[in-house]
């Protein structure tokens, strides 16, 4: 479970709109689908690579807990040897469950990068 749960949605934005805005923010680095009502399963690929050049990615379930908040649960990290710009099944394996160091250095930075607000277009 994400330690900063619940996460507030931006003012005036519904859950589905927020997910769509994330897809627009990260068009080549985010995969998502909705397995249940008010829930999305995401796979997010970081810009940062491992020392060996593999992609670092993370997955999680994101569910709406009320009209203004979401909760990020069942997080997992992957080292992905595939090129995320090509639609193919990832090669690599899940790293979770992780020890505390891996959680702090791999998993949480990936989730935090996903949650970043896009820069304003001023």
N, C-alpha and C positions, 0 to 999 in steps of 0.2 A: 504494500500500500504506500502511496506517495505521502511523505511526511508533512506536506503543506496542504493536505486536504482539509476542508473543501476548497476548490479553486473557484473564484468569482468569475462569472461570464462578463464580458464588456457590457456596459450600460446600453440598453436598447437592443441587444442582440440575443436571439434565441439559440438554443443548442445546435440545431441543424445549420443555422447560418454561421455559427462560430466554426464548426467543422469545415464548412465550405470555404470560409475565409482562410483557414489553415491550409487547405488544399491549394488555394490560390497563392498563398505565401510560399509554399514549398511544393511547387508542381511536380518536380522530379524526385522529391525525397520523401513523400508521404503516400502511403497506401492505407486505405481504410474501407471498412464495410460495417453494416449494422446487423449483427446477428439477432438482436432483441430490440423491442421498443425502447427508446431513450437510452440506447447503449451503442457505442462504436468500438470496434477492435481496430487498433492502429498499428502500423509498422512505420517507424520514422528512421531515416538514414541521416546520420550526422555528416557535416562537412569534414570533420576530423577523421583521420585514418589511424590505424594502429601503426606501430613501428615497422611492421612488415608490409604495410600498404593496403591492408584489408579495411573494408568499410565497417564502422561501428554503427549498429542500429539498435533500436529498442522497440519493444512492443508493449502494449497495455490495453486494458479495457477502460473506456471512459464512459461513465454513466451519469446521467442527470439525476441529482438528488432533490432538487427543487427548481423552480423557474429561474433562479439566479445563480445556482452553483452546480458544479460537476465534481465528480470524485474519480481519481485515477487509481486503479487497482490492478492486481495481478501483473505487475511489471516484470519484464524479462529483457535481458540484453542478448544480442547476437553479434558474432563476428562474421561478416558476410564477404565472401570472396567474389561475389557477382558484381557486375556494374549495374547500379540501380537505374541508370538511364535506359537500360534494355529490359523489357518486361520478360523476366524469366524467373524460375524458381530459385530462391537464394541457395547458395552453397555455403556450408558452414554449420555451426551448431549453436545451440543456446548455451549461454553461460550461467543462467540462473538455475537454482538459487545460488546466490553469491555470498562471499564473505563481506564483511563490513567495508574493507578497503576497496574491493571491486565495486561495491554498491556506490560508494562515495566518488570513485574515480571514473567509472564507466557508465553505470546505469543512471544515476541522478543527473549528471551533466547532459545526457542525451534527452531526458524528459524536460529539463530546463530549457534546452535549445528549442525543443518543440513548442514550449509554452511562450517563447519570446514574442513580444508584440511587434508587428511589422513596423519598419520606420515610416514616419509620416511622409507624404509626398508634397512637402511644401517647397 
